[in-house]
């Protein structure tokens, strides 16, 4: 994926403005202050938009949509990407649409109900994925998700501090063109960059670096 500083900055500022505007609005917070730090929203939105992701997929937990949904919806709105949020429990989709409308983002997200391990199979070459480890089948998702090997990012949230299961980075560790970093954001977040790119000659390959930006108070 070719990096776009302009798209990244626009998504960052848009998300930042939403955080400030709705920080005290109980109907529109989506648990922002309790689930994920606001700085994470801005960073994720800028990362997705800056990479010009065209296919984005989020797998939620039983909690439904969360601040990451807002972050990716903002990115999708700026890059005209398709963003699918998979809800794996029978939840009130109309209620979620109403919450998204608080941010004027209801048209930027496709809310889909179903088994994430089945629904995600419908998407190929995913450019940006967000997976919540509170979903019980997240390890299966790690194995079957079809990411864009020419450039993609996978964000895994709510990673237990003392986990027994492997993370996504550990599952694909050792593959060519993969870099992974873990940050103490929210309940733990892992970002994995798959950046395998073809050079001029088909038989040669080069790697794209994974840029990490840390926001501090």
TATA-V859510 format. One line per field, one symbol per residue. phi: phi as a letter, one per 40 degrees, with the letter a starting at -180 (. if undefined). A space follows every 10 residues. Layout:
BEGIN
phi->???
END
This chain:
BEGIN
phi->.ccbdccccc cccccdcccc cbcbcccbcf gdcbcbcddc dccccccccc cfcbbbbbbc cccgcadccc dcccccccbf ccbbbcbcbc bccccccccc cdbfbcccbc cbbicdcccc ccbbfccabb bccccccccc cdcbcbcccc iabbbbbfcc cbccccccdc cbdgccgbbb abbcbgchbb bbbbbcbccc cdcbbbbbcc cbbbbbc
END
